[in-house]
Amino acid sequence: MLDRLPNLNLLLTFEIAGQLLSFKAAADALHVTPSAVSQQMQQLEDSIGHSLFTRRNRSLELTRDGERLLRLIQPHLSGLRSAISEIRVSQDQQLRVSVMPPVANRVLFPRLADFREVYPNIELLVDTSLSNSNLLSSGIDIAIRFGQPPWPGLAHEKLSDVLIQVVTPVGFCEKYDLPQKILELSKIPLIHMAERPGAWERFFDQLGLPPSEGVAYKVDDYPAAIQAAETLGAALALYPIEQPLLSSGRVEAPFPPIGPIDEAIYAVYAKNRGLSPSGRVFVDWIQSALLALDSQKILHSD
């Protein structure tokens, strides 16, 4: 049976082409020509006896068989990548990562012991600054950032979409009869961030609410706003990053999250260096941790 399996490279190319739905985009990602990708896909279709793509003049679609094959092979290809990565990092390696504070506090640090247990040969040196310039001028290997690419000189991989979640001190839902009376949101104290002025105004406009009449507390940055939301008023939180805070019962979420927004969570690294095997392991691991947060249930007040 083994000699009847398609060439692994054909399956890897199919995975990329099936995700991007473009032979040209797949060729760019693989550093080959579009005709080479097209020929490989034809070889794969011939070898398994099924059409995988519907080819049109300016578009490409997966057939039903193509969708099924992509869904079935992805877990196995991911497992192969993880297995190879673990072998490659069998020697002790040091990895310098710069992680934005919310992801560091909610995702990385609570799971750092687990990472060390699974990958004892990778020594993580964690920096929690937010500057991207250090990736080009210092020894930082990977940064985990919130934003919207591109960033000059940096490659990026999306790790998680982000939604906006209103969080309030415990008791605010009952005090202001939220979420039954959404107009009450205009009357409650709000936490404003100096680094993101106008965020609340845009949020109110999106929901069609009148301008806020509540007390306005102003803080410097996002971490301060989330901390203030435990006692002072409502803040705009990033979901799923703050899901552990909700699960702990330290804040309430009167409304479902809204989004996804244009910004997202990315792994970024210098283009001229790329990712080391240990870097690949870390990026895959942190992405899995973010996806695990997204699968948790949001806590709502009755």
N, C-alpha and C positions, 0 to 999 in steps of 0.2 A: 504493500500500500504506500510506503514512503516514496517510492520512485514516481508515484502519480501525483504527488503534491506539487503545486506551482512553485516556481522559484520565489524565495522569500523576498527578493528585491522587487518583484512584481507586486506582491501584496503590500509592501511598504509604499510603493508608488501609488497603488490604488487607494490606500488609506488617505494619502495627502490629496490626491485628485478628487476623491469622493467628498472630502471635507470642504475643499475650496471650490468644487464644481467649475474648475477651469484648468485645462491642460497647460495654458500659459502660466497661470499663477503657480501651479504645481511645478512646472519647469523652473521657474524663478527660485522656488524654495529648495529645489534639488540641485540647482546649478547645472541643468542640462537644457536641451532645446525642447520646445513644445512638440516637435515631430517625434523626438525620442520618447516622450511620455505617451503620445498617441500610439506609437508602435508597441510599447510595452503593454498598454491596456488592451490592444488588439490581441497580443500574445496571451494575456491572461484570460480573455474571453474565449479564445480558441481552446485553451488548455482545459477549461472547466465546462465548456459547451453551453454557456449562457451569455446573453447580452447584459452588460452591466451599466452601460450609459446610453441615454438617448441623445444623439448628437444633432444639434441644429446649427444654423449658420453662425449665430452669435450667442448661443447659450448651450449649456451642458446640464443634463439632469440624470440622476440615478434612476435606473429601472427598479422595479420591485425586487428583483433578484439582487441588484446592486445595493439597495438599501439594506437588505437582509444580510448580505455578505459583509458589508461594512460594520454592521452592528455586531455580528458574530466574531469577527477577527480582532476588533479593537481591544477587548480584554486580554487576549492572548499576546498581541503585539506589545501591549503595555507590560505584561508579565515578563516577556523576553527582555524588554529594555531594563526593567528593574533588576532582573537576574544578572544581566551583564554589568550594570552599574555597581551592584554589590560586589561582584568579583573585582572590578576595576578599583574599587576603593578599599580593597582588603589590606593595603598598606596604610599606615597612619598618615593622615592628611589634615592640614589646617585650612579652614575656610572662613574668610572674613565677610560677614553679611551686615548690611545696613538695613534696618527694619523700622518703618514708621511706627511711632509709639503705640497707636491703637492696636495694630497687628501684633506688635511685640508683647503687649500686656495681655491681650485677650486670647491670642492664638499660639504664639511661639513659647513664651515663658511657661505657661501651664503645661505644655507638652514637651518641654526641653529634655526632661529626664527620659521620657519615652523615646525620643529621637536618639539620645545617647545610648540607650539600651539596644536599639535596633542597629545603629551604625556607630559602634564603639571606636572605629578607626577615624571618624571625622571629628575633629576638634573645631567647634564653632566659636568664633570671636564675634560678639554681637555689638553693633553700634546702633544707637537709636536717633541719630541725627537725621535731618530731612534734606540735606544738600545733595544734589546730584553731581556736582563738580568733583567731589572726592572720588567718584568712580573712574575719572580720567586721570587724576593726578596723584592718587594714593593707592594703597594696597587693597581697597575694598573690591571683593570679587562680584558680589550680587547685592542689589538693593531691592527692597519691596516698597513700592510707592503707590499712592493714590493720585490719579490724574488722567490726562488724555495725551497719547503720543501724537507725533514723534518727539523725541528728545535728542538734540544734536549729539552725534557721536555714540549714541547708545542703542543697543538692540533691546527689544521688549517682547515679553510673552504675557498675554492676559491670563490672570489666575482666577479672577472672580468678578462677576458683575456686581454693582453696588446699587442699593435702593436707599431711599430716605425714610427714616423712621422717627416719628415724634416720640420723645421720651419725657416723662414728667416725674416729679417726686411722688412717692407712694401716698395715696390718699387724694390726689388731684382728680382722678376719674370720678370719685364719689362727690367731692366738693363742688366740682363744676358740671356734674351730670354728663360726663363724656363717656362714650362717644355719641350718646343719643342726641345731644345738642351740640353739633359741631360748631355752631356760631359762637359758643362760649369760648372757643379757642381764641377769639379776638379779645377776650377780656382777661386772660390769665397772664401771669408774668412770663416773659420770654428771655432766653439767654442768647445774646448776640455775640458773634465772633468778629474781632477786628480784622482778621485775615480773610474773612468772607463776608464783607458788608453787603447788605441787600439780600441775603439768603432767605430770611424770613419773608421779606416783601414778595420775592419771587414765588415762594411756597404758597403764600396767601392768594396771590394772583392765579396760580395754577388751580386752586380749589374754589376760586370765585368767592372768597371771603372778603368782608370789609376790612379796612386797615386796622391794625392792632390798637387797642386802647389800654392794654395792660402795661404794667411796669416793665421797663427795659433794663436788664442787667447786661453790662458789656464786659467781656473778657478777651484775652489776647488770642487764644487759639482753641483748636478743637478739644484737646484733652481737658483744658480748663472748663470748657462748656459742658462736657459730659459729666465732669465732677460736680459742677454747679447744679446740674439737673437732678441730683439726688436730694437737694434741699430747697433750691430757690425758685425754679420755674421750668418751663419746657425748653428742650434743646432739640436740634436736628441731628440725629445720630445716623451713622453709616451701618446699614444692614447688609450682610449678616455679621459684621465684625462685633457689634455690641450685643449679640445674642447672649453671650455668657452673663453680661450685666443684667439683662432682662430675666434670665433664668434664675439668677441669684435673688431676685425679689427686691433689689435695691432701687429700682425705678419701675414705672409702669409705661405701657405702650397702649394708648387709647385707640389708635387707628392702625390698620394694616400698613405695611411699608408701601411706598410709592416708587415706581421705577420699572426697569433700571434707568439710571441717569447716564449722561454721556461719559462721565469719568468712571474709571474702574480700578481694580487692584492689579498691578503689573509687577512682574519680575523684570528688572532692567540690569544690563551689564554692558561693559565696554565692547563695542563691535570688534575692535582689533584684538581682543583676547578671547572672546567667546566664552563658552561654559566648559569648565573642567568636569570630569566624571563625578566628583563629589558635589560640584555645583548643580549638576543635573539631578542628583539624588535629592538635594535640598529643595530645589524648585518643585519637583514632583511631590515631595512630602508636604510642603507648606500649602500647595494647591489642594491636596487631599484633606488637610486640616480645615481649610476654608470651606470646602464643599460639605464637610461634616457639620459645620456650623449652620449652613444653609438648610440642612435637613431637619434641624431641630424645630420644635413648635414654638411659635411666638406666643408670649403670654399676654392675654388681654384681660382687662377688668370687665366684670359683668355690670 
